[in-house]
Amino acid sequence: MMKLIQTIDQVKAYSSILNASVALDLIKPYLTDSDVLFIRPAIGKEFLADLATKLDSTDDLWKQALDLTRKPLVLYGLYLAIDEIGVSLSGQGVQISSSPTNTPAPQYKVMNSKQNLMSRANAALDDLLELLETNKTTFTSFKPADPGLFIHNAVEFSKAIDIRGSRRVFLALVPVIRSIETKYIRPILSDGLFDKLKAALVGSDDLSADYKSLIELIKPALAHISMARSLDEISIDVLDWGVFSNAESTFTNIMSKQTANRERILSMQQANQTDGDSELLAIQLFLDRNASEEKYPDYFKSALYSGKDSPGSINQYSNSGKSLFFA
């Protein structure tokens, strides 16, 4: 990763937080951690290795990719560095370096700087992902996260729940979405129909009208239930610091990473779960009313099919919030 950052001026190009005396060696450990924790998981080692060979490229897209990779790399690195630089550990305990002309910044200034660095880094990483995903023919070494899910990307997810089209947030949601597909969507569709829909999605831009209609019903259910689950499992919010009760950058909120009160989180979970439950029921009723020997035959022949006259009477979905079952 240090091939991408070779001088302290390349670090200072993305933030004015460093003073003139800071040397690159002081920042290097944090740039390495930035790569491991944030950059590499998002864009992959193969692309980073390819980019390292294009440092002198005159191609505009590669120049832009280099700039957009350096920016979040530096900003995340500085975010990680703030808590340690100027702090030393000795036999006398943890000490802070100071001098008559330089005193430590107030804690609220430090925390506001950290929040700003993180927010800028997150936005920059989203810009990088957008560039790479929209120029796949140039960046062939970049392997976009095509998880084989019914919801392919951040844009599709944002049609149901506004995540501001953040590719970075979508990547965080992918494991949850995959789990929800298995636990909620497969039991509604039947194993046969679920597997055929998945097979049709792989490498095909020409889905049948029947499959398209069904997938359009699946997407909002999948998004809402995934968000309900994610509010407990991962920190998802446009503020990037969890679900805050307000958008103010206050010392109290940032210092303690204080999330919205539990009642609000539970309310948000319940709203998303309720929407998802209703949408799952809509999928079930749609299949019972439309399945036949020719249309959705795997569902039609399964034990889940209730028939057009009594849709929903066999594969009854129930979710208490603590458990879910199909009766």
Phi and psi in degrees as a GROMACS rama.xvg file:
@    title "Ramachandran Plot"
@    xaxis  label "Phi"
@    yaxis  label "Psi"
@TYPE xy
-68.4723  -9.74544  MET-2
-64.7564  -29.5487  LYS-3
-78.7718  -29.8431  LEU-4
-119.014  110.099  ILE-5
-116.443  -12.9652  GLN-6
-138.66  157.304  THR-7
-67.6616  -26.377  ILE-8
-65.2592  -31.9887  ASP-9
-68.4916  -26.9438  GLN-10
-75.534  -46.9954  VAL-11
-66.5502  -18.442  LYS-12
-62.4952  -20.7031  ALA-13
-111.51  -2.94412  TYR-14
-160.867  140.512  SER-15
-94.249  10.6623  SER-16
-73.383  -22.2188  ILE-17
-85.4246  138.035  LEU-18
-88.1156  175.619  ASN-19
-66.5644  -21.9864  ALA-20
-87.3191  -9.12648  SER-21
-71.1022  131.697  VAL-22
-101.122  156.363  ALA-23
-60.7883  -35.9851  LEU-24
-58.9723  -30.1616  ASP-25
-67.9645  -31.2878  LEU-26
-92.8441  -21.2694  ILE-27
-53.053  -45.2535  LYS-28
-59.3978  -33.826  PRO-29
-78.3165  -31.0317  TYR-30
-66.6963  -38.2204  LEU-31
-63.5238  -44.5252  THR-32
-65.2009  -37.088  ASP-33
-59.1778  -43.2243  SER-34
-60.4832  -49.3089  ASP-35
-67.8027  -41.7743  VAL-36
-83.4336  -33.3732  LEU-37
-121.625  -47.9685  PHE-38
-77.9894  -53.405  ILE-39
-59.9447  -42.7912  ARG-40
-62.6181  -26.5275  PRO-41
-85.2094  -38.5261  ALA-42
-120.599  -9.32934  ILE-43
90.0783  148.337  GLY-44
-67.7187  -34.3161  LYS-45
-63.8237  -43.7176  GLU-46
-66.7626  -41.2932  PHE-47
-60.5476  -40.5191  LEU-48
-65.2105  -38.8637  ALA-49
-65.8332  -42.7772  ASP-50
-62.0861  -35.5364  LEU-51
-64.6445  -19.8241  ALA-52
-91.6381  -2.42907  THR-53
-114.102  23.1268  LYS-54
-62.7754  -28.4837  LEU-55
-105.714  14.2937  ASP-56
-64.6286  143.08  SER-57
-96.9737  -3.21935  THR-58
-68.8764  128.457  ASP-59
-59.4769  -39.3139  ASP-60
-67.8355  -39.9157  LEU-61
-69.8934  -35.7796  TRP-62
-63.6072  -41.5877  LYS-63
-66.8709  -39.7031  GLN-64
-62.8144  -39.5781  ALA-65
-63.547  -44.8385  LEU-66
-63.1903  -43.4632  ASP-67
-74.4332  -18.7356  LEU-68
-83.7454  -41.3159  THR-69
-61.8807  -38.7117  ARG-70
-61.1932  -56.8481  LYS-71
-66.3961  -31.3183  PRO-72
-57.8268  -46.2806  LEU-73
-69.4257  -46.5831  VAL-74
-66.244  -42.2535  LEU-75
-64.0181  -39.0567  TYR-76
-61.4544  -43.9783  GLY-77
-66.346  -36.2623  LEU-78
-58.6687  -43.5056  TYR-79
-70.5141  -31.3045  LEU-80
-74.8508  -30.3451  ALA-81
-54.8607  -39.949  ILE-82
-74.0011  -17.7032  ASP-83
-109.827  -34.6672  GLU-84
-64.4905  131.938  ILE-85
87.7547  -0.952639  GLY-86
-113.197  136.241  VAL-87
-131.739  153.876  SER-88
-117.537  125.389  LEU-89
-141.114  -173.842  SER-90
-62.4041  -21.7467  GLY-91
-87.4826  1.82699  GLN-92
103.194  -160.413  GLY-93
-83.0489  128.272  VAL-94
-126.273  154.352  GLN-95
-113.654  130.18  ILE-96
-74.5844  136.725  SER-97
-152.837  166.758  SER-98
-147.617  169.259  SER-99
-59.2499  -28.3157  PRO-100
-100.039  -10.8524  THR-101
-133.909  119.286  ASN-102
-117.514  152.36  THR-103
-58.6398  143.296  PRO-104
-68.8044  150.816  ALA-105
-56.6623  149.135  PRO-106
-60.8407  -35.8382  GLN-107
-65.7707  -32.1296  TYR-108
-67.2871  -41.8827  LYS-109
-61.1551  -47.2808  VAL-110
-69.6475  -36.177  MET-111
-65.8934  -36.4816  ASN-112
-64.2512  -41.6826  SER-113
-62.5936  -43.319  LYS-114
-62.6854  -42.5227  GLN-115
-64.5363  -42.9463  ASN-116
-61.7629  -44.1581  LEU-117
-64.6353  -43.7951  MET-118
-63.0762  -43.3424  SER-119
-66.3427  -39.8495  ARG-120
-64.7222  -42.8721  ALA-121
-62.085  -43.4313  ASN-122
-64.1627  -40.1149  ALA-123
-66.4324  -39.1715  ALA-124
-65.8689  -37.7857  LEU-125
-62.4772  -41.0463  ASP-126
-61.534  -40.7127  ASP-127
-64.3094  -46.423  LEU-128
-61.4299  -38.4132  LEU-129
-63.3595  -44.5602  GLU-130
-59.7115  -46.4026  LEU-131
-67.5561  -40.7308  LEU-132
-71.3071  -28.9939  GLU-133
-91.693  -0.393665  THR-134
-134.456  51.7899  ASN-135
-64.3846  -30.2073  LYS-136
-69.274  -27.2366  THR-137
-84.4903  -45.9219  THR-138
-97.1418  66.8942  PHE-139
-67.8611  -22.0791  THR-140
-80.5951  -11.1526  SER-141
-83.6425  124.985  PHE-142
-107.703  96.2491  LYS-143
-61.5994  150.585  PRO-144
-70.4766  93.4665  ALA-145
-107.677  85.6015  ASP-146
-75.0378  2.45772  PRO-147
69.3195  28.4606  GLY-148
-95.621  164.056  LEU-149
-65.7429  -30.3908  PHE-150
-99.5714  113.393  ILE-151
-81.5886  -31.5741  HIS-152
-155.999  179.182  ASN-153
-65.1839  -34.3576  ALA-154
-63.5156  -43.9805  VAL-155
-65.9574  -41.0326  GLU-156
-63.1011  -38.9624  PHE-157
-67.8169  -16.1304  SER-158
-69.6112  -25.8833  LYS-159
-98.6361  -42.5432  ALA-160
-136.037  129.594  ILE-161
-75.7771  101.898  ASP-162
-107.259  22.9494  ILE-163
58.9196  26.2814  ARG-164
64.7211  20.9464  GLY-165
-72.7132  113.841  SER-166
-66.1534  -33.8184  ARG-167
-65.5744  -43.3924  ARG-168
-65.6457  -40.7114  VAL-169
-60.3725  -40.5908  PHE-170
-59.8951  -38.176  LEU-171
-66.8272  -30.1582  ALA-172
-81.8881  -18.635  LEU-173
-53.0447  -47.7814  VAL-174
-60.87  -35.9616  PRO-175
-68.0888  -44.401  VAL-176
-59.9568  -43.4385  ILE-177
-60.9839  -40.9083  ARG-178
-64.9466  -41.3155  SER-179
-66.1185  -36.5996  ILE-180
-58.1893  -43.5081  GLU-181
-71.8624  -41.6703  THR-182
-85.4526  -26.6468  LYS-183
-115.569  -45.3325  TYR-184
-77.8939  -44.9491  ILE-185
-57.0433  -46.0375  ARG-186
-64.0082  -24.4903  PRO-187
-77.179  -37.8728  ILE-188
-86.1281  -28.0451  LEU-189
91.5276  150.112  SER-190
-59.1761  -43.6363  ASP-191
-63.1672  -47.768  GLY-192
-67.549  -40.1515  LEU-193
-58.3997  -48.9461  PHE-194
-65.4451  -37.6454  ASP-195
-70.0233  -36.9506  LYS-196
-62.7306  -43.5605  LEU-197
-62.2023  -43.9906  LYS-198
-63.5672  -37.2312  ALA-199
-69.1919  -29.4978  ALA-200
-73.3669  -27.3559  LEU-201
-74.5096  114.003  VAL-202
64.6768  23.3643  GLY-203
-127.6  126.938  SER-204
-103.106  5.33504  ASP-205
-122.964  63.729  ASP-206
-71.9254  148.674  LEU-207
-67.0739  158.652  SER-208
-60.8928  -36.5449  ALA-209
-64.1321  -45.0125  ASP-210
-65.3791  -41.2655  TYR-211
-60.7239  -43.0883  LYS-212
-61.0766  -42.3131  SER-213
-69.82  -42.2719  LEU-214
-64.3205  -35.4479  ILE-215
-65.4172  -25.5498  GLU-216
-80.1283  -30.9995  LEU-217
-71.1125  -40.682  ILE-218
-56.4337  -51.0901  LYS-219
-65.5704  -35.9984  PRO-220
-62.2036  -44.4663  ALA-221
-63.6238  -41.9256  LEU-222
-65.5917  -46.6929  ALA-223
-67.2285  -42.5543  HIS-224
-70.3167  -36.044  ILE-225
-63.521  -40.468  SER-226
-68.0293  -39.6699  MET-227
-58.6531  -41.9261  ALA-228
-71.5383  -39.3457  ARG-229
-67.8738  -26.4978  SER-230
-62.5236  -23.6284  LEU-231
-92.2672  -35.2467  ASP-232
-90.8943  -36.1764  GLU-233
-138.167  163.024  ILE-234
-91.1112  108.18  SER-235
-125.279  117.371  ILE-236
-168.75  151.661  ASP-237
-64.0752  -16.3216  VAL-238
-80.4915  -13.6166  LEU-239
69.6947  6.8045  ASP-240
-119.426  18.8589  TRP-241
102.089  -171.439  GLY-242
-90.554  96.0593  VAL-243
-85.8715  152.848  PHE-244
-75.1422  -19.3176  SER-245
-153.875  173.723  ASN-246
-96.9428  10.4874  ALA-247
-75.9348  142.286  GLU-248
-91.5559  74.361  SER-249
-97.1494  154.331  THR-250
-59.4326  -41.5962  PHE-251
-62.8686  -47.2719  THR-252
-64.6824  -46.4963  ASN-253
-75.7893  -41.0825  ILE-254
-60.5444  -42.5325  MET-255
-97.62  0.237936  SER-256
48.6999  44.9729  LYS-257
-73.5723  114.178  GLN-258
-83.362  171.484  THR-259
-57.0584  152.508  ALA-260
-58.688  155.631  ASN-261
-59.4188  -33.8053  ARG-262
-62.5586  -39.2719  GLU-263
-69.0888  -40.9721  ARG-264
-61.7815  -44.1955  ILE-265
-62.1647  -37.6283  LEU-266
-64.117  -43.1092  SER-267
-65.23  -41.4407  MET-268
-60.8996  -46.2332  GLN-269
-63.2951  -40.963  GLN-270
-63.347  -45.1027  ALA-271
-67.2102  -40.2985  ASN-272
-66.2317  -40.992  GLN-273
-62.0862  -44.8795  THR-274
-61.0613  -45.0158  ASP-275
-62.5836  -41.5673  GLY-276
-61.8015  -42.4509  ASP-277
-63.5637  -38.3558  SER-278
-72.1777  -33.0368  GLU-279
-64.9069  -41.6239  LEU-280
-61.9564  -39.0864  LEU-281
-62.8828  -37.5879  ALA-282
-63.1718  -46.0729  ILE-283
-60.3801  -47.6609  GLN-284
-65.4381  -38.4159  LEU-285
-60.1076  -45.7928  PHE-286
-67.6335  -42.1046  LEU-287
-63.1282  -33.4075  ASP-288
-85.131  -18.9736  ARG-289
-119.023  -16.0152  ASN-290
-68.8425  145.674  ALA-291
-157.541  -175.94  SER-292
-60.5964  -30.7339  GLU-293
-96.4775  -30.5618  GLU-294
-113.964  122.087  LYS-295
51.6539  51.0837  TYR-296
-61.0222  -31.4851  PRO-297
-64.7374  -39.6826  ASP-298
-70.9677  -41.2735  TYR-299
-58.9446  -37.5053  PHE-300
-89.5965  -4.26513  LYS-301
-85.458  168.232  SER-302
-72.6988  -5.75018  ALA-303
-81.663  -22.7995  LEU-304
-68.9298  124.951  TYR-305
-96.916  -24.0613  SER-306
99.5408  157.044  GLY-307
-66.6139  -27.1779  LYS-308
-80.8735  -22.5336  ASP-309
-140.208  59.8426  SER-310
-61.6539  137.754  PRO-311
83.9676  3.68669  GLY-312
-84.2459  -18.8462  SER-313
-100.594  -58.6655  ILE-314
-86.9991  69.1783  ASN-315
-81.017  120.183  GLN-316
-91.7525  134.717  TYR-317
-140.953  136.152  SER-318
-138.335  113.038  ASN-319
-86.7315  -5.33993  SER-320
96.7746  -25.0031  GLY-321
-109.196  -26.3006  LYS-322
-149.282  158.149  SER-323
-134.869  143.794  LEU-324
-151.345  161.665  PHE-325
-120.782  121.302  PHE-326
